[in-house]
Amino acid sequence: MFRDRRAEREVVERLLAQTRDGRSGVLVMRGEAGIGKTALLEHARDAAAGYRVVRATGVESEMEFAFAGLHQLCAPLLDRLGALPDPQQAALGVAFGLRAGDPPDRFLVGLATLSLLAEAAEERPLLCLVDDAQWLGAASAQILAFVARRLEAERMVLLFALRDLGPDRGDTEVLAGLPELRLDGLGEADARALLAAAVHAPLDERVRDRIIAEARGNPLALLELPRGAEPAPSAELAGGFGLAGGFGLPDALGVPRRIEESFRRRSGRLPADTQLLLLVAAAEPVGDAALLWRAAEHLGIGAEAAMPAEAAGLLEIGARVRFSHPLVRSAIYRAAAAPDRRRAHHALAEASDPQTDPDRRAWHRAQSVRGTDETVAAELEHSGDRARSRGGLAAAAAFLERAVVLTPEPAERARRALAAAHAKHQAGAPHAASELLTVAAAGPLDALQHARVELLRAQIAFVLTRGSDVPGMLLDAAKTLAPLDAALARETYLQALEAAIHAGPLSQGRGALEAAEAAQAAPAPSTPPRPLDLLLDGVVTRFTQGYEASAPDLRRALEAFRDQLGAEDDGRRGLWLACRVAFMLFDDETLYELTSRHVRLARDAGALATLATALNFHATIMVNNGELSRAAELAAEESAITQSIGAPPLPHARLVLAAYRGRQSETSELYAAAVRDVTERGEGTVVTLGQAALAVLHNGLGNYEAALAAATGPCDYDELAHSSAALPPLNQ
């Protein structure tokens, strides 16, 4: 039932009305669990007379599977796939595992999704509902955000329900910047009316007041807490007040956890077979009814076991399996004993087709194992390889991480732990990568593996701190790698130079010149040299011999990067430094192409740490190109990613954007805060960038002495990019 929410319902209804008139609509509804987002989605469905409705629900355990949420949404429309151009058909086919092929370009997948939805909307208006969008995988979220930002006249409404997450649970927030509707708690009068409707027996006033106070206007809490409460053994409990209504509510739990506890108690009163069936359904997030019944048959559970769960309002089983609320699933799964979880996953593994769904089968098998099992660990490793080939770094990391736990032999476990740590690092999970690196370091490892451990340790430190001690760590790793893997040693020297440039004037160890001098001892490049080999030699020359001597070599390196096509991992190596070189050489065309490619390749791979850096750089280029709104979108996405992976902030784009908008107070505040933050870490590149931005700001405001003072710092330091950025205002 609805209490209040009139304004919210009117917003949704206006979107539907305007779509009937030929205009598209997008809305992101945000709020805590149980606040009414799902109810508003259902209201939209009910109000969408004449619409075709498709929906998807994000599931936390499905986040590692690339494109799983997108597949849910598009599956009912795939009969229209043939209307799309061949490249778009191929992109969606590979993304959804319908055909083999190279990892699809994310832009092409987004374009294909938009085309597919638009094709469906030609026949009649289309309503797309995405519940629990916070649990969409990165790939699905990025594609749907891409679609949402490009809707125009497709007669389509796209509604997202996005749950607030706690400070320890982040997400990429790629939906930032889309139209939003914030759902807060009900007012006290509506909360009392809703509670009165839910409780049909007399309720002590003090109990009622406490329920209302603790629910904080959360509609689901108001409905479920009384329904799931246990009768109190006496009228007085430790809380010190009478509970004539018989409700005991723990103080320590937040509203969503209390709601989960209510669902757990309700399910706990059901027959044993029903509880086990609920657990299987909770462990199987796709909602495949046929799969559920095959697993149930394996456990000896009959169809009649579903009836008590349906009667209790917990579960619906039709063409799909649906819980009455997403928290039912988590409550049931969390409450289950470990042996029961293993039984459920084992049954699901036995029910999964090894030919058509090998990855999900391997995942369920892995969750069903107690102890170690090399066969299952090897299956998971193969699944990780398949996930990586489809552009799913996070999925690959998840498979490898579980494979480590199941591997019995120490050397093989160390090898897989190193691979899993590398995948976690690339996927933007540096803390998880550090934990896996500790497992790998326990060995046994050969000399090259030891060197790779130290390299990855330095790379993780750079993501987490971008501190001035990292260049030394990378130079030490490069020196160790030189006799073991010449190509990797050269890459590591290049990374050391990148880290030294980040440290800039705040370097407290080996700075850019010291790193360049050390890199002169790097092994000879391969024949023909790779683009990053040309870049390394050019940057070494830049810092040891100067701008003029290095310019020809650096231009050749940039040409090589421009000629390098494809989304392979090699395509990302050295791109950040190549972008800075293009900036230094005032090659605007190459700079735009390389920063765009940097963003695209990082997105395609799901490499969040790299993506944050790429977005930050590309946003500054958008500012220089005058695309301020687009720059702000990119900066917001970068900020959300950076926060979610626990990395230090990247204020570059926001500083430049504020300066070019002429916002003196905002620019000064951002600069002061950034300097305080980076001084402790030793990340001087933010200081030089900020000074260049201040020079632009003051020059635009006519404060020429202040502009001159600000531009002098980067020019005196003479690093790769920001000294070049400061030259125009210095000479105006």
N, C-alpha and C positions, 0 to 999 in steps of 0.2 A: 504494500500500500504506500501511497505517497503522502507525506506530511510536509507542508511547505513546498519547496522546490518549484514553485510556480514560475519564477523567473528563469530557472535553468531549463525547464520544459519548454518555455517559450523560445529560448535560444535555439534549441534543437528543432522545434517545429518551424521556425523561420528558415533554417537551413534547408529543411525538406521542401518548404514552399518555394524558395528561390530556385531550387534545382528543377522543380517542375516547370519553371519559367525559362529553363535553359542555362542556368548558372551552376557551377560546381560549388561545393562547400567542404571545409575541413574544420575539425574541432578536436582539441586535446583536452579531455576532462581529467583533472588531477585531484587527488585527495587520498586520505588514509584508507586502509582496508576497512570495508564495511560501511563506508560513508554514503554509498548510494550510486556509485558510478555504473555498476552493472545494471541496476534498476533503470537508470536513464537510458542505457543502451537498449534495454527491453522496451522502454517507452518509445524510443525512436523506431524500433522494429514494428511495434503495434501501430504507430502513427503513419507508417510508410505505406499507405494504401497505393497499390499499383506499382510498387517498387519490386525489383529483384533484390533479395538480401543475401549477402555472403558474409561469413564471419570467421574469425580466427581468435584463438585464446593462447596467449603466451604461457608457457609452462617452464618453471625454473630448471627442471632436470633436462629440458630440451634445448637450453640455451646454447649448448656446445654444438648442436647439429645445424650446420649452415643451411639457411633457407627453409627451415622446418615451418616456422610460422607463416612465411610467405606462401609456402605450398598449401597449407591449410586454407588460406584465403582464396587462392586461385584454383584449387582442385575442382570445384564445381563448374568452372568456366573453361576447362582445358579442351572441351569439345570445340571451342572456337580457335584453338591454337593454329589451325591450318590457315586462318585468315591473315596471320601475321607474315611479314617478310621472312625469308629463309634464315637470315642471321639472327633475328629475334627468336624464331622458333628454336633454333639450335641453342641459343643462350639459355632459354628457360628449360629446355629439355635436359641440358647438362646440369643446370642448377638444381633441378628437381630429381636428378638421378634417373631420368627416363631414357637417356641415351648416353653413350660414352663420348668423351671429347676433352679438350684442354680446359683448364679452369676458365669459366666465362668472365668476360669483362663486366664489372659491376654496372658501368654506365649502360651497357647493352641490356643487361638483365632489368635494370630500372626502366629503360625505354620499352622493353618488351612487356613488362608488367603494366605500364601505363597504356600501351596499345591494347593489351588483352582486356583490361577493365573498360577502356573506352569502347572497344568493339562490343562488349556485353551491354554497355549503356546505350548503344544505338537503338536496340530493340525497345527497351523501357528503362526508366531511371534505375540507377544502381545504388544501393546502400551497403557500404562496407563497414562492418563492426569489428573492432579489434579490442578485445578485453585483456586485462593484465598485460598491457604493452611493455611494462618494465621487464617482463620475462622473455620478450622476443630476443632471439639471437641477434648479434651485431649485424649480420648480413641482412636479415629480414627487416630489422629496424631501419637500416640505411636505405634499403630499396623503397620501403613504404614512405619514408620521409622524402625521398627523391620524388616519388609520385605525388605526394601531398603538395609539394612546392610547385608543381607544374600543372595542376588542374586549372582549367579555364572554363570551357563550355562543354564539358563532357556529360552533363546531366548525372552527376555522381556526388554522393556525400560520403566522406571518409571520417568516421568517428573513432577516436582512441580513448580508452580508459586506462589511466596510468596511475599506479599506486605509489604513494610516497614511500621511500625506502629509508631505513635508518642510516646513521652516519657511517656504519661499518659495511653498508651494502651500496655500492655505487652502480651507475649505469652510464652508457655513453651519451645519453640525452641528445640524440640526434634529432629529436622532435622539437628541440628548443627553437623558438622563433615562430612556430605555427600558432594560429589563433587558439587561445586557451580559455577554459572555464574552470575556475577553482571551486571545489565543493567543500564547504565547511560543515560543522556540526549543526544539528537542528537547534532552534531556540528552545528555551526551557518550556514554554507553553506547549509547543509541538512535541517535545520529548515526553512530557507528562501524558499527553493524549495518546501517543504511540505506545507507551508503556502500559497505560490503562487498557488499551485494546488488546495487548498481548497477554495480560495477566487477568484471568477471569475470576479469581478468588480475592477476598479481602487481603490487603497488603499493608503491613505496618508502615506508618508515615516515615519513620526513620530509615527503614529499609528502602522505601521508595526513593527518599532523598539521596541515599548513598548510591543506589544504582544509577540514578540520573547524574549524580556528580562524577562517578567513575566512568560512565559511558561517554561523557563529554559530548553529548549530542550525536553520537554514532548510531545510526538507525539499526544496523545489524546487531550491535551490542545490546541495544534496548530490547530487541526482539528475542535474541538468543540466550542472553544471560539468565533471565528468569526461567526460560523453558528448559535449560539444561542444569539448573541448580539442584543440588542434593538436599534433602530434608536435614535440618540440623538436629543433632541428638538432644539438644536442650535449648532453652530460650536464651541462654547467655553463652557467648563464645569469647575468645580472647580479645576480640575487638572492643569489648566493653559496652556493647549496646544490645538491646533486645532484638531478636530476629523472629518475631511472631510470624513473619511470612515464610520462615524456614530457608533463607538463602544465605550462604556463606561465600563471600567473594574475597579472594586473596588480594592483598594490597600491592604486592610487588609486580604483578604482571601488567603490561600495557594492554590497551583495548584489543588489538589483534590477537595477542597471545591468549587473552581471556576468552575470546570468541573461539579460538582453536580448542581450548580446554572444554568449552561447552559442547562442541561437536564431538570431541573425544569421548566424553561421558555418554552422550547419546548413542554413539556407535558401540560403546562398551557394553551396553545393555542388550545387544542383539545376540541371536544364536551364533555359535562358534563358526559354522559354515558361512553365515552371512558376513561376519567380521572378516573372515579370510577372503571372501569374494571382494569385499570393499578394499582390502589391502592390495589384492591383485589389480583392481581398477585404479587404485592410487599409484601403484608402481608402473602402470602402463599409461603414460600421459597422452598418447595419441587419441584415445577414445574410440578405438577400433572394437566394435562389439563382437565381431567374429573372432578376433584374436582373444578377447576376454573369455568367450565361451570355450574356445579350444584349450586355453590355460586352465579354466575351471574344470573341464572334463579330465584333464591330466591330474588334477587334485581330487577328483571324485566328487565334485560339487555340482549339484543339479540346478536347473533353472529356478526351482522354487526358492532357492536361497536368496534370490534378489528381492523377493516380495517384502520381507521385513524392512530392508533398507529403503525401498521405495515408499513404504507406508510411513517410515520415520522422516520422510522428506529429505533424505540425504543423497539419493542417487536416482537417476532416470536412465533406463536402458531401452533405447529404440534403435534407430539406424546407427546412432553414435551413443557412447557412454558419456553422461554428463552428471557432474556433482552439482548440488544445489548452490554451492558457492566454492570458489577456489580454495578457501581456507579449510573446507572439509577434507580435501585431498591431503594437504600438509598435516592436518591434525591426525588423520588416520595413519599416515605413514610414519610420522614422528613417534606416535604412541606404540607402534608395533615392536615386539621383541625381535632381536636380531635373527634368531632362527626362523621366525615367521617371514621376515623380509626375504631371507635367502630362499625359502620355499616358494614364495610368490615369484621372485625373479627367475628361479629355475623353471617353474611352470611356463612363464612367459618366453623364456629362451627355447624351451621345447616346442612351444606353439608358433614360434617365429620361423619363417621360411628362410633356410640358409642361402638360397639362391637369390631371392628377390629382396631380402632385407638382412644381409649378413652383418652389417654394422650394429643394428639394434639387437640382433641375436647375440653378438659377441658382448655387447654391453650388459645385457641381462645375465649372460653366463658369468661375466666377471663379478656381478653383484651377488651371484648365488654361491660363489666359492668361499670356503672357509680355509684360511691358510694360503699356500702357494700352489700354483698350477702352471707349468711352463706352456702347456698346449693353449690354454686360454690366454696367457700373456702374449704368446706369438700371434694369436688371432687379433688381439687388441692392437698390436703393433701394425699389423696389416691394415686394420681399420683406420689407424692413424695416418698411414700412408695414403689411403684412399681419400680421407677427409682433407688432407693437405692438397692433394691433386685437384680437389674441387674448390679450393680457395678457403678452406675452413681451418685456420691456424688454431683457433680455440678448441675446436673438436679434436684436432690432432693432439693437442696438448693434454686434453682430458683422457683420451684413450691411452696415451703413453704414460701418464701419471698413474693410472690404474694398473697398467702393465708392470710398472716398477714394483708395486705392492705384491703382485702375484708371482714375480720371478724368483725362483729358488736359488739359482746359482749366483754367487757374489759378483763375479766379473761381468756376467750378462746383466745383472741388476744395475751395476754401476754404469755400464754402457747405455742402458735404457734411461737411467736417471739423468745422465748428461744430455741425452736427446730430448727428454721431457722438459728439463730445465731450459734448454735452448728454445723449445716451442713455447713454453710458458712466458719466457722473456719476450719473444717476438709478439705473442698475443696480448701483451700488456699486463701481465701478472707478475711483477718483479719479486714480490714477497714469496709467492709460491715457487718461483724459479729459484730463489735463494735456498729454500728448504730442500728442494730436489738436488741442488748443487751440493749441499752437505751430504746427502746420501751418496752422490756420485764420488765425492772426494774421499769417502771411506774405502773406496776401491774394491779390489785391486785395479789399478790403471796403468797403462803403458805411458811412455814419456810424452807422446803427442796428446793423449787424453788429459794428462796432468796439465799440460800447457793450455789446452782448451778450457779446462776448469778455471784456470787463472784469468784467461781472457774473458770468459763469461762473467766471472766475479767482477771484473773491472767494468764490463758493459752494464751490468745491473747497477753498480755503484753510480755510474754516470746517469742512468735514468732516475735513480732515487735522489741524487744529490746535485749532479752537475757541478761537483766541487773541484777545487784546484788541485786536489791530490790525485784525481783520476788520470791525467796525462801521464804521470809517472808510472802508475799501475799498468797502463796500456803499453808504454814503452818497454817496461820489463817483460810483459807478455810477448811483445813483438820480437824482442831479442832472443827469448827462449824458443820461439817458434821458427826462427830463421833457419836453423839446420834441419828442422823437422818437416816444415810445410812452407815452402817459399811463397806461394801465392797468398796463403793466409797471413803470413808474416807481413807482406806488403799491405794487405787490407788493414791489419792491426796498426801499422805505422800511420796509415791514413786516418784511422779512428783516433789515434793519439794526437795528431795534428788538429782534428776537429775539436777534441776536448780542450786542447791548449788554446785554441781560438776562443772557445766559450769562456775560458778563464780570463783571457784578455789582460787588461791592466791590473786585475786583482790576483793574478797568478802568484802563488806563494811557493812554487816549486819549479818544475820544468815548464817554461812558457813556450810560445810558438817558435821562437828562434832555437831554443834548446831542442825542441821536438824535431824541428827541421834538420838540425845538425845530426841528431841521432839517426834520423831516417836516411841519411846519406849512406849508412851502413846496411841498408835493406838489401836483400838478395836481388839479383837481376830479374827483370820482368820476363814473362813468357814471350814467345815469338809466335804470332804478332802480339804486341802488348794490348792488354785490356784497357778500356776507357779509364778505369780507376788507376791503372798503372801510369798512364800519361798524366792523370791528374796529380798523383803523388809526386812525380818528378817535377811537374810544373810548380806545385805549391812549395816544394823544398827549395827550388830556385828562387821563388818569390821572396821567401824569408831570408835566404842566405845571400842572394845577389841583387835583389831589388825588383821593382815593378817592370822596368824596361826589359831587363834580361829575361824575365819570365813570361811576358805577354805572348810571344809567338807559341811557346809550348802550351800555355793555358788555353789559347784559342783552338789549338789542335785537339786538346782534351775535350773542350766543349763540343766541337764538331763530332767527336767520337760518341759522346753522350747523346747528342741529338740523333745520331744514326742508329743508336741502339734501341731496338723496338722490342715489344713483348712485355709480359707481366711476370717474367721469371724473377727469382730472387736476386740474380745478378743485376737486374735492372734497377734495384733500389740502392745498391752499394755505392757509396760515395756521392749520392745525388745531393745531399744537403750541402756538402762542400762545393760541388759543382755549381749549385745555385748561388752560393756566395761569390764564387769566381765570376759568374755571369754578371752579378751585381757590380762587382769591382770593375769589370771591363765595360760597363754601361751597355751591355748587349741585352736590351729590353725584350726583344723577340725570343731569344733563347731562354732568358730568365723566366718569362711567362710559360713557355713550353715545358721547361724542366720542373718548375714548381707545380704546374698542373699535373704532370706525369707523376711527380712525387706523391701527391695526394691520391691519385688514382691507384697507383701500385700498392700503396699502404692500405687503402680501402679493400682492394681485391684480395690482399693477403690476410686481412684482419689484424694487421700489425699495429696495435693501438698506440704504443709508445712512439713509433715512427710516424704514425698518422697525426698525432698531436703536434709534433715538430713541423710536419709538412703543412698542416693547416695554418699554423702560426706564421710560417714564412709566406705561404700563398696569400694569406689575408693581408699582409703588408704590401704585397704586390698589387692586390686589388685596390688598396688605398691609393697607391701611386697612379693607378689607372683611372681613379675617380669613381670606382664602384664601391661607394662607402657602405651601402646597405648590405651588399654581398660580403664585404669584409667583416661587418659586424656579425653576420650569421656564422661565418667560418670561425671567428674568434670565440663566439659562444660555444660552438661545438668543441673547439680545442679545450676550452676551460673545463667543460664537463668531462671530457676524456681524461685530462690531466688530473682532475680531482679523483676520478674513479680509480685510477691506477696508483694513486698515492705519490705522484711525482711532484717536484716543485713547480710553482706556477710559471707560465710562459707569458709575461706581460707585454711582449714586443708589439704585437698587433694592436692591442688596446691602447698602448701609448701612442703609436703612430696615428691611429684613427682619431683619438681625442685631439692630437695636435693639428691634424689636417682639418678638423672641424672647427678649429679656433677656440676650443674650450680650455681657457687658460687654467681655471681652477682645477678642473678634472685632470688635465695633463700634469699639473704640478703635484697634485695628490698622488696620482699613479706613479710618477717618477720618484717621489720621496719614499713611498712604500716599497717600490721595487728596489731602490738602492739599499734600504735597510735590510731587505730580505737577502739580496745577493751578496752583500758585503761579508756577511757571516760565512756563506758558502764559498765565496771566491769566484763568482760567475760574472766577470767584468764585461762580457759582451752586452749584457742588459744595460750597463752604465753608458757605454758608448752609443748604443742604439737610442737610449733615452735622451742623451745629449743632442744627437742629431735631430730627434723629434722636437726637442725644445727650440733648436735653432730654426726649424720650419715654423713653429708656432710664433715665436717672437718676431721673426722676419715678416710673417703675415700680419701681425698686429702693429708693425711699425716700431717695435722695440729693438732697434738695430744693434745697440751696444750689447744687450742681453743675447741677441742672436749670435753675434760675433763671439762672445765668451763661450756660449754653448757649443758652437761649431769647432772651436779651437781644440777641445779635448780629443775628439775622435781623430782629427787630422794629425795632431801631434803624436798620437799613439800609433797611427799608420797600420791598422789591421785591414783585413780583406775587404769588408763590405761597408762598414759604418763610416769609415773615413771617406769613402767615395760618396756616401749619402750626405755627408756634411759639407762637401765641396760646393754644391750649388748655392745654399744659403750663405756660405762664407764669401762667395764672390759676387753676391747681389748687392 
